[in-house]
Amino acid sequence: MHGKNTVTHATGRQRGAVLIVSLIMLAVMSLFVISMLRTSILELKIGGSSHVAAMNFANAEYAINKWINDNTGRMAPNFLSLTALSAGCNVSTSGTGPCTDPPTVNGGSVTLLITQIRCGMWRQFGTDQTTSLNAVEFDIRATAVGTLGGSTVVHQGVQALAASGACP
């Protein structure tokens, strides 16, 4: 009988140990979950910032490409100083001034600043030969600002041929 009481008594002491071990494991798992939540929130913020930056860049590129397409065939020396064409400008609109319709973009706004950089003799790429043609060069600067924040500035150079003697 004495041996039976010893076994029962030892089993009674182990019940508290199981509770303590399970509480420690629960605390460790809770800390692990909290750490993973923090990491996930940080990754979401990084992903959101990347999305906003990509959208701003796409809006700036779109505005530049739209301006180039709208003004193809009319870029000439000093044409930026001529009276701008009316709204609804496109490739088929005739006139000498620049098309200045503001582009409509998703998730923000874009402003364009166009500057004539140079007007002079045209050099063909890959050769040192010059021709009698002149070329006028423009810098197009698009600044895209997103509704969710951030801004992106994109520069694009454009060169257009001009008639001989068109540049001063």
Secondary structure, DSSP 4 states (H G I P E B T S, - for coil): -HHHHHHHHHHHHHHHHHHHHHHHHHHHHHHHHHHHHHHHHHHHHHHHHHHHHHHHHHHHHHHHHHHHHHHTTT--TTGGGSPPPPSS--TT---SSPP-PPPP-TTEEEEEEEEEEEEEEEE-TT---EEEEEEEEEEEEEEEEETTS-EEEEEEEEEEEE-TT---
